[in-house]
């Protein structure tokens, strides 16, 4: 018997699957605004891609510092995401919002809640 997390790590071990997983997580983040879920998901992808030590080697960083950065929810989310995703070979990108079905109030709400879609793309 394996845990759900063990199965997930196995499923997202390749880059294509981890990108799809992170895209789904970022889309959920846009709706639910749960940074803890994003941090957990990043840690899961890091583990699936070889772990903190391996990732730290790739970015020439002390593994303890990288581990703290990934685990520390006080670090601004965008900074942590940018650094870790770059090390994994991904990048954040912003896609335009489809303008149909949008009213002026929708734009105000989007700016106030910073509800813009962010996606992870391969380099």
Protein Blocks (a to p, Z undefined) as FASTA:
>chain_A
ZZfklmmmmmmmpmklmmmmmmmmmmmmmmnopaklmmmmmmmmmmmnnpjklmmmmnop
afklmmmmmmmmkbcfklmmmmmmmmnopacddddddfehpafklmmmmmmnopacdddd
dZZ
